[in-house]
Amino acid sequence: MKKNIDVIISKEQIEKRILELAEEISRFYKGRELIMVCILKGAVIFFGELAKNITAAVKMDFMRVSSYGSRGSTSGNIMIVKDLELDIADKDVLIVEDIVDTGLTLKTLIGVLLARRPASLKVCCLLDKPSRHKADILPDFIGFSIEDRFVVGYGLDFDEKYRNLPFIGAVKN
């Protein structure tokens, strides 16, 4: 374990919560085909674990977006770096995110995807920081609500490091 990181959500807690989320999502989409959209890079580990535990029929696709604005802040302006390959018109779509912070980028992404006319569009996130929300966004499926701390692990990074940690940790100042 890294000395400058405090474990705030253990591997076991994450695994248990993912199983609960997968059950909830499976019930919600029972009898329907679901397109799960992984928002790269941060959500990839969560996405894989979640997807393999969902019992509904699943198709998978991936997007990578980049937020641009003033350095160090999220503006909600996004550039699509990697777009979907699947047509989502008239399909049930679940966006899978690692973390909802201000919600500005996610709100813009939701607008982009709604313009493609899916039958439904929901959001699942591993982590939600409600105290940081600047957009009127409430994910439909939430792994954990956390306080405003800089976190890494389970896909989340600091300068592309720590994504592979099997837990969520807070970086010590």
Residue pairs with C-beta under 8 A, 6 or more apart in sequence:
1 7
2 162
2 165
2 169
4 171
4 172
5 152
5 153
5 162
5 165
5 169
5 170
5 171
5 172
6 169
6 170
6 172
7 167
7 168
7 169
8 146
8 149
8 151
8 168
8 169
8 170
9 144
9 146
9 167
9 168
10 167
11 166
11 167
13 144
14 126
14 143
14 154
14 166
14 167
14 168
15 49
17 143
17 144
18 46
18 49
18 50
18 53
18 143
19 53
21 50
21 124
21 141
21 143
22 50
22 53
22 54
22 55
23 53
24 141
25 34
25 50
25 54
25 56
25 94
25 124
25 141
26 54
26 55
26 56
28 122
29 54
29 56
29 92
29 94
30 55
30 56
31 56
32 56
32 57
32 92
33 56
33 57
33 58
33 59
33 91
33 92
34 54
34 56
34 57
34 58
34 59
34 92
34 93
34 94
35 58
35 59
35 60
35 61
35 86
35 88
35 91
35 92
35 93
35 94
35 118
36 47
36 50
36 51
36 54
36 58
36 59
36 60
36 61
36 94
36 96
37 61
37 62
37 63
37 84
37 88
37 93
37 94
37 95
37 96
37 113
38 44
38 47
38 60
38 61
38 62
38 63
38 96
39 63
39 64
39 65
39 95
39 96
39 97
39 98
39 109
40 62
40 63
40 64
40 82
41 64
41 155
41 157
41 163
42 97
42 98
42 99
42 155
42 156
42 157
42 163
43 96
43 97
43 98
43 126
43 155
44 155
45 154
45 155
45 163
45 164
46 96
46 98
46 126
46 143
46 154
46 155
47 60
47 96
50 96
50 124
51 58
51 60
59 86
61 84
61 85
61 86
62 82
62 84
63 80
63 82
63 83
63 84
63 109
64 80
64 81
64 82
65 78
65 79
65 80
65 81
65 105
65 109
66 78
66 79
66 81
67 74
67 75
67 76
67 77
67 78
67 104
67 105
68 75
68 77
68 78
68 79
69 75
69 76
69 77
74 101
74 102
74 104
74 105
75 104
76 102
76 104
76 105
76 107
76 108
76 135
77 108
78 105
78 108
78 109
78 112
80 112
87 116
88 113
88 116
88 117
88 118
89 116
89 117
89 118
90 117
90 118
90 119
91 118
91 119
92 118
92 119
92 120
92 122
93 113
93 118
93 119
93 120
93 121
93 122
94 121
94 122
94 123
94 124
94 141
95 106
95 109
95 110
95 113
95 121
95 122
95 123
95 124
96 124
96 125
97 106
97 123
97 124
97 125
97 126
97 139
98 125
98 126
98 127
98 154
98 155
98 156
99 125
99 126
99 127
99 128
99 129
99 151
99 156
100 106
100 123
100 125
100 127
100 128
100 129
100 133
100 137
100 139
101 129
101 132
102 132
102 133
102 134
102 135
103 132
103 133
103 134
103 135
103 136
103 137
104 134
104 135
106 123
106 135
106 137
107 135
107 136
107 137
110 121
110 123
110 137
113 121
114 121
122 140
122 141
123 137
123 139
123 140
123 141
124 139
124 140
124 141
124 142
124 143
125 139
125 141
125 142
125 143
126 143
126 144
126 154
126 155
126 168
127 143
127 144
127 145
127 146
127 151
127 156
127 168
128 139
128 142
128 143
128 144
128 145
128 146
129 145
129 146
129 147
129 148
130 145
131 147
131 148
132 148
144 168
146 168
149 170
149 171
150 158
150 170
150 171
151 168
151 169
151 170
151 171
152 158
152 161
152 162
152 163
152 165
152 168
152 169
152 171
153 162
153 163
153 165
153 166
153 167
153 168
153 169
154 163
154 165
154 166
154 167
154 168
155 163
156 162
156 163
156 168
157 163
158 171
162 169
